[in-house]
Amino acid sequence: MKLTRRELCASAALGAAAANAQTGGPDWAAVREAFPWLKNKLWLTAADYHPVGIHSLKAMERYLNSRVYGPGENS
């Protein structure tokens, strides 16, 4: 069976809607907490840059600590 792009997108949208209906949908407040910049700005595209989440910031801090202090309890 050959699937058109339109049919694929429609089925993906239906699947996402069904998953959100079962789980109650995404917790947008939690997303905004993980991306503080989103509290002040609406992102409609990520073509040139995008906000960095708290989880990425913490990972970068751990990496830089390991580069500054070497491996061990600070990494």
N, CA, C and O atoms as a printed pandas DataFrame, in Angstrom:
     atom_number atom_name residue_name chain_id  residue_number  x_coord  y_coord  z_coord
0              1         N          MET        A               1    0.844   -1.180    0.000
1              2        CA          MET        A               1    0.000    0.000    0.000
2              3         C          MET        A               1    0.888    1.242    0.000
3              4         O          MET        A               1    1.820    1.359    0.795
4              5         N          LYS        A               2    0.585    2.143   -0.889
5              6        CA          LYS        A               2    1.333    3.386   -0.969
6              7         C          LYS        A               2    0.603    4.458   -0.178
7              8         O          LYS        A               2   -0.604    4.647   -0.327
8              9         N          LEU        A               3    1.352    5.156    0.664
9             10        CA          LEU        A               3    0.788    6.174    1.535
10            11         C          LEU        A               3    1.227    7.546    1.035
11            12         O          LEU        A               3    2.413    7.777    0.802
12            13         N          THR        A               4    0.272    8.447    0.871
13            14        CA          THR        A               4    0.645    9.796    0.454
14            15         C          THR        A               4    1.135   10.582    1.669
15            16         O          THR        A               4    0.899   10.190    2.812
16            17         N          ARG        A               5    1.801   11.665    1.413
17            18        CA          ARG        A               5    2.290   12.518    2.498
18            19         C          ARG        A               5    1.122   13.040    3.331
19            20         O          ARG        A               5    1.204   13.089    4.558
20            21         N          ARG        A               6    0.050   13.425    2.670
21            22        CA          ARG        A               6   -1.131   13.931    3.368
22            23         C          ARG        A               6   -1.731   12.858    4.280
23            24         O          ARG        A               6   -2.121   13.156    5.409
24            25         N          GLU        A               7   -1.808   11.627    3.806
25            26        CA          GLU        A               7   -2.341   10.527    4.621
26            27         C          GLU        A               7   -1.427   10.231    5.807
27            28         O          GLU        A               7   -1.904    9.961    6.909
28            29         N          LEU        A               8   -0.120   10.283    5.584
29            30        CA          LEU        A               8    0.838   10.055    6.665
30            31         C          LEU        A               8    0.688   11.117    7.750
31            32         O          LEU        A               8    0.634   10.792    8.936
32            33         N          CYS        A               9    0.621   12.375    7.348
33            34        CA          CYS        A               9    0.471   13.463    8.323
34            35         C          CYS        A               9   -0.852   13.347    9.080
35            36         O          CYS        A               9   -0.900   13.573   10.289
36            37         N          ALA        A              10   -1.906   13.000    8.382
37            38        CA          ALA        A              10   -3.215   12.857    9.029
38            39         C          ALA        A              10   -3.197   11.719   10.038
39            40         O          ALA        A              10   -3.740   11.856   11.134
40            41         N          SER        A              11   -2.579   10.596    9.682
41            42        CA          SER        A              11   -2.539    9.463   10.616
42            43         C          SER        A              11   -1.648    9.783   11.809
43            44         O          SER        A              11   -1.952    9.375   12.930
44            45         N          ALA        A              12   -0.551   10.506   11.585
45            46        CA          ALA        A              12    0.324   10.899   12.697
46            47         C          ALA        A              12   -0.414   11.842   13.635
47            48         O          ALA        A              12   -0.295   11.727   14.855
48            49         N          ALA        A              13   -1.168   12.765   13.078
49            50        CA          ALA        A              13   -1.932   13.706   13.906
50            51         C          ALA        A              13   -3.001   12.976   14.711
51            52         O          ALA        A              13   -3.230   13.302   15.875
52            53         N          LEU        A              14   -3.648   12.004   14.109
53            54        CA          LEU        A              14   -4.654   11.222   14.838
54            55         C          LEU        A              14   -4.015   10.419   15.959
55            56         O          LEU        A              14   -4.565   10.329   17.057
56            57         N          GLY        A              15   -2.855    9.838   15.683
57            58        CA          GLY        A              15   -2.152    9.076   16.716
58            59         C          GLY        A              15   -1.727    9.956   17.873
59            60         O          GLY        A              15   -1.852    9.561   19.032
60            61         N          ALA        A              16   -1.225   11.147   17.572
61            62        CA          ALA        A              16   -0.820   12.078   18.632
62            63         C          ALA        A              16   -2.023   12.536   19.433
63            64         O          ALA        A              16   -1.950   12.647   20.657
64            65         N          ALA        A              17   -3.128   12.803   18.756
65            66        CA          ALA        A              17   -4.344   13.233   19.457
66            67         C          ALA        A              17   -4.849   12.123   20.372
67            68         O          ALA        A              17   -5.292   12.395   21.488
68            69         N          ALA        A              18   -4.789   10.893   19.916
69            70        CA          ALA        A              18   -5.234    9.765   20.748
70            71         C          ALA        A              18   -4.322    9.600   21.958
71            72         O          ALA        A              18   -4.801    9.345   23.063
72            73         N          ALA        A              19   -3.025    9.741   21.761
73            74        CA          ALA        A              19   -2.081    9.619   22.877
74            75         C          ALA        A              19   -2.303   10.734   23.893
75            76         O          ALA        A              19   -2.261   10.490   25.099
76            77         N          ASN        A              20   -2.539   11.954   23.418
77            78        CA          ASN        A              20   -2.791   13.066   24.326
78            79         C          ASN        A              20   -4.097   12.889   25.075
79            80         O          ASN        A              20   -4.202   13.273   26.240
80            81         N          ALA        A              21   -5.093   12.310   24.421
81            82        CA          ALA        A              21   -6.372   12.087   25.084
82            83         C          ALA        A              21   -6.223   11.080   26.222
83            84         O          ALA        A              21   -6.884   11.204   27.253
84            85         N          GLN        A              22   -5.368   10.098   26.041
85            86        CA          GLN        A              22   -5.170    9.084   27.076
86            87         C          GLN        A              22   -4.345    9.622   28.245
87            88         O          GLN        A              22   -4.602    9.277   29.398
88            89         N          THR        A              23   -3.364   10.458   27.952
89            90        CA          THR        A              23   -2.475   10.948   29.005
90            91         C          THR        A              23   -2.896   12.302   29.548
91            92         O          THR        A              23   -2.318   12.785   30.522
92            93         N          GLY        A              24   -3.885   12.914   28.938
93            94        CA          GLY        A              24   -4.292   14.248   29.364
94            95         C          GLY        A              24   -3.503   15.335   28.660
95            96         O          GLY        A              24   -3.678   16.516   28.963
96            97         N          GLY        A              25   -2.643   14.966   27.729
97            98        CA          GLY        A              25   -1.877   15.937   26.964
98            99         C          GLY        A              25   -0.612   16.374   27.671
99           100         O          GLY        A              25   -0.359   16.002   28.817
100          101         N          PRO        A              26    0.178   17.173   26.968
101          102        CA          PRO        A              26    1.438   17.634   27.561
102          103         C          PRO        A              26    1.200   18.612   28.706
103          104         O          PRO        A              26    0.208   19.341   28.719
104          105         N          ASP        A              27    2.100   18.617   29.640
105          106        CA          ASP        A              27    2.044   19.551   30.760
106          107         C          ASP        A              27    2.829   20.790   30.345
107          108         O          ASP        A              27    4.043   20.853   30.543
108          109         N          TRP        A              28    2.144   21.772   29.772
109          110        CA          TRP        A              28    2.813   22.950   29.232
110          111         C          TRP        A              28    3.479   23.768   30.320
111          112         O          TRP        A              28    4.495   24.412   30.057
112          113         N          ALA        A              29    2.951   23.768   31.519
113          114        CA          ALA        A              29    3.590   24.499   32.624
114          115         C          ALA        A              29    4.970   23.903   32.914
115          116         O          ALA        A              29    5.920   24.640   33.175
116          117         N          ALA        A              30    5.081   22.588   32.872
117          118        CA          ALA        A              30    6.370   21.930   33.098
118          119         C          ALA        A              30    7.346   22.251   31.973
119          120         O          ALA        A              30    8.538   22.439   32.217
120          121         N          VAL        A              31    6.849   22.313   30.747
121          122        CA          VAL        A              31    7.710   22.668   29.615
122          123         C          VAL        A              31    8.243   24.082   29.799
123          124         O          VAL        A              31    9.431   24.328   29.585
124          125         N          ARG        A              32    7.388   25.007   30.189
125          126        CA          ARG        A              32    7.831   26.388   30.393
126          127         C          ARG        A              32    8.841   26.494   31.533
127          128         O          ARG        A              32    9.748   27.326   31.483
128          129         N          GLU        A              33    8.693   25.664   32.551
129          130        CA          GLU        A              33    9.666   25.656   33.648
130          131         C          GLU        A              33   11.018   25.142   33.178
131          132         O          GLU        A              33   12.055   25.625   33.632
132          133         N          ALA        A              34   11.019   24.168   32.272
133          134        CA          ALA        A              34   12.267   23.600   31.763
134          135         C          ALA        A              34   12.952   24.540   30.775
135          136         O          ALA        A              34   14.156   24.425   30.550
136          137         N          PHE        A              35   12.203   25.463   30.185
137          138        CA          PHE        A              35   12.733   26.436   29.228
138          139         C          PHE        A              35   12.328   27.834   29.681
139          140         O          PHE        A              35   11.353   28.385   29.170
140          141         N          PRO        A              36   13.058   28.418   30.632
141          142        CA          PRO        A              36   12.661   29.703   31.221
142          143         C          PRO        A              36   12.436   30.826   30.207
143          144         O          PRO        A              36   11.593   31.696   30.423
144          145         N          TRP        A              37   13.185   30.811   29.105
145          146        CA          TRP        A              37   13.028   31.850   28.103
146          147         C          TRP        A              37   11.616   31.850   27.525
147          148         O          TRP        A              37   11.125   32.894   27.094
148          149         N          LEU        A              38   10.955   30.689   27.512
149          150        CA          LEU        A              38    9.609   30.586   26.951
150          151         C          LEU        A              38    8.558   31.299   27.795
151          152         O          LEU        A              38    7.430   31.499   27.343
152          153         N          LYS        A              39    8.919   31.681   29.010
153          154        CA          LYS        A              39    7.967   32.430   29.839
154          155         C          LYS        A              39    7.747   33.829   29.275
155          156         O          LYS        A              39    6.711   34.447   29.524
156          157         N          ASN        A              40    8.725   34.329   28.512
157          158        CA          ASN        A              40    8.659   35.690   27.993
158          159         C          ASN        A              40    8.556   35.783   26.483
159          160         O          ASN        A              40    8.330   36.867   25.944
160          161         N          LYS        A              41    8.716   34.665   25.794
161          162        CA          LYS        A              41    8.762   34.707   24.342
162          163         C          LYS        A              41    8.060   33.489   23.759
163          164         O          LYS        A              41    8.198   32.376   24.266
164          165         N          LEU        A              42    7.314   33.712   22.703
165          166        CA          LEU        A              42    6.653   32.629   21.986
166          167         C          LEU        A              42    7.533   32.222   20.818
167          168         O          LEU        A              42    7.893   33.057   19.988
168          169         N          TRP        A              43    7.884   30.934   20.748
169          170        CA          TRP        A              43    8.738   30.434   19.678
170          171         C          TRP        A              43    7.884   29.796   18.610
171          172         O          TRP        A              43    7.203   28.804   18.875
172          173         N          LEU        A              44    7.904   30.340   17.412
173          174        CA          LEU        A              44    7.142   29.770   16.307
174          175         C          LEU        A              44    8.036   29.023   15.330
175          176         O          LEU        A              44    7.543   28.260   14.498
176          177         N          THR        A              45    9.331   29.233   15.420
177          178        CA          THR        A              45   10.265   28.554   14.541
178          179         C          THR        A              45   11.587   28.355   15.260
179          180         O          THR        A              45   11.938   29.128   16.151
180          181         N          ALA        A              46   12.296   27.351   14.886
181          182        CA          ALA        A              46   13.619   27.111   15.458
182          183         C          ALA        A              46   14.644   27.048   14.328
183          184         O          ALA        A              46   15.651   26.350   14.437
184          185         N          ALA        A              47   14.390   27.767   13.260
185          186        CA          ALA        A              47   15.256   27.685   12.090
186          187         C          ALA        A              47   16.646   28.242   12.352
187          188         O          ALA        A              47   17.631   27.708   11.840
188          189         N          ASP        A              48   16.741   29.306   13.139
189          190        CA          ASP        A              48   18.056   29.889   13.349
190          191         C          ASP        A              48   18.623   29.594   14.732
191          192         O          ASP        A              48   19.828   29.375   14.856
192          193         N          TYR        A              49   17.817   29.581   15.748
193          194        CA          TYR        A              49   18.252   29.245   17.107
194          195         C          TYR        A              49   17.027   28.880   17.934
195          196         O          TYR        A              49   15.891   29.076   17.501
196          197         N          HIS        A              50   17.260   28.368   19.085
197          198        CA          HIS        A              50   16.150   27.962   19.939
198          199         C          HIS        A              50   16.573   28.112   21.394
199          200         O          HIS        A              50   17.765   28.170   21.694
200          201         N          PRO        A              51   15.606   28.173   22.293
201          202        CA          PRO        A              51   15.969   28.291   23.706
202          203         C          PRO        A              51   16.613   27.007   24.215
203          204         O          PRO        A              51   16.299   25.910   23.753
204          205         N          VAL        A              52   17.512   27.166   25.167
205          206        CA          VAL        A              52   18.181   26.024   25.781
206          207         C          VAL        A              52   17.444   25.691   27.067
207          208         O          VAL        A              52   17.147   26.579   27.866
208          209         N          GLY        A              53   17.152   24.429   27.265
209          210        CA          GLY        A              53   16.441   24.000   28.457
210          211         C          GLY        A              53   17.355   23.868   29.665
211          212         O          GLY        A              53   18.574   23.755   29.536
212          213         N          ILE        A              54   16.744   23.883   30.834
213          214        CA          ILE        A              54   17.478   23.726   32.092
214          215         C          ILE        A              54   18.272   22.425   32.088
215          216         O          ILE        A              54   19.409   22.392   32.560
216          217         N          HIS        A              55   17.681   21.343   31.554
217          218        CA          HIS        A              55   18.376   20.054   31.522
218          219         C          HIS        A              55   19.663   20.137   30.693
219          220         O          HIS        A              55   20.664   19.512   31.045
220          221         N          SER        A              56   19.643   20.899   29.602
221          222        CA          SER        A              56   20.855   21.072   28.795
222          223         C          SER        A              56   21.879   21.933   29.516
223          224         O          SER        A              56   23.078   21.665   29.449
224          225         N          LEU        A              57   21.412   22.960   30.199
225          226        CA          LEU        A              57   22.310   23.819   30.977
226          227         C          LEU        A              57   23.048   23.000   32.034
227          228         O          LEU        A              57   24.259   23.145   32.198
228          229         N          LYS        A              58   22.331   22.152   32.742
229          230        CA          LYS        A              58   22.961   21.332   33.791
230          231         C          LYS        A              58   23.973   20.365   33.192
231          232         O          LYS        A              58   25.031   20.136   33.778
232          233         N          ALA        A              59   23.664   19.799   32.041
233          234        CA          ALA        A              59   24.605   18.892   31.382
234          235         C          ALA        A              59   25.864   19.638   30.951
235          236         O          ALA        A              59   26.973   19.124   31.097
236          237         N          MET        A              60   25.693   20.856   30.418
237          238        CA          MET        A              60   26.864   21.649   30.023
238          239         C          MET        A              60   27.703   22.036   31.242
239          240         O          MET        A              60   28.932   22.042   31.173
240          241         N          GLU        A              61   27.047   22.357   32.353
241          242        CA          GLU        A              61   27.790   22.685   33.573
242          243         C          GLU        A              61   28.597   21.486   34.070
243          244         O          GLU        A              61   29.749   21.639   34.477
244          245         N          ARG        A              62   27.995   20.290   34.037
245          246        CA          ARG        A              62   28.732   19.087   34.452
246          247         C          ARG        A              62   29.930   18.845   33.543
247          248         O          ARG        A              62   31.018   18.507   34.009
248          249         N          TYR        A              63   29.722   19.020   32.248
249          250        CA          TYR        A              63   30.820   18.828   31.296
250          251         C          TYR        A              63   31.952   19.821   31.560
251          252         O          TYR        A              63   33.122   19.440   31.615
252          253         N          LEU        A              64   31.595   21.095   31.721
253          254        CA          LEU        A              64   32.629   22.108   31.952
254          255         C          LEU        A              64   33.345   21.879   33.272
255          256         O          LEU        A              64   34.554   22.095   33.354
256          257         N          ASN        A              65   32.638   21.449   34.303
257          258        CA          ASN        A              65   33.287   21.119   35.571
258          259         C          ASN        A              65   34.311   20.006   35.392
259          260         O          ASN        A              65   35.400   20.058   35.963
260          261         N          SER        A              66   33.958   19.001   34.597
261          262        CA          SER        A              66   34.909   17.906   34.379
262          263         C          SER        A              66   36.116   18.382   33.576
263          264         O          SER        A              66   37.216   17.861   33.760
264          265         N          ARG        A              67   35.935   19.362   32.688
265          266        CA          ARG        A              67   37.052   19.900   31.915
266          267         C          ARG        A              67   37.941   20.790   32.780
267          268         O          ARG        A              67   39.154   20.829   32.577
268          269         N          VAL        A              68   37.359   21.500   33.734
269          270        CA          VAL        A              68   38.129   22.388   34.606
270          271         C          VAL        A              68   38.822   21.612   35.711
271          272         O          VAL        A              68   40.012   21.809   35.957
272          273         N          TYR        A              69   38.080   20.721   36.387
273          274        CA          TYR        A              69   38.593   20.035   37.569
274          275         C          TYR        A              69   39.068   18.619   37.303
275          276         O          TYR        A              69   39.684   17.998   38.168
276          277         N          GLY        A              70   38.791   18.111   36.132
277          278        CA          GLY        A              70   39.138   16.741   35.798
278          279         C          GLY        A              70   38.044   15.785   36.268
279          280         O          GLY        A              70   37.126   16.193   36.979
280          281         N          PRO        A              71   38.136   14.524   35.875
281          282        CA          PRO        A              71   37.109   13.564   36.255
282          283         C          PRO        A              71   37.128   13.320   37.767
283          284         O          PRO        A              71   38.152   13.486   38.430
284          285         N          GLY        A              72   35.990   12.932   38.277
285          286        CA          GLY        A              72   35.899   12.656   39.700
286          287         C          GLY        A              72   34.563   13.111   40.254
287          288         O          GLY        A              72   33.554   13.127   39.548
288          289         N          GLU        A              73   34.569   13.474   41.507
289          290        CA          GLU        A              73   33.301   13.814   42.168
290          291         C          GLU        A              73   32.677   15.078   41.638
291          292         O          GLU        A              73   31.479   15.276   41.840
292          293         N          ASN        A              74   33.421   15.959   40.963
293          294        CA          ASN        A              74   32.868   17.188   40.398
294          295         C          ASN        A              74   32.258   16.985   39.018
295          296         O          ASN        A              74   31.621   17.892   38.482
296          297         N          SER        A              75   32.447   15.803   38.438
297          298        CA          SER        A              75   31.968   15.604   37.062
298          299         C          SER        A              75   30.577   15.016   37.058
299          300         O          SER        A              75   30.010   14.778   35.992
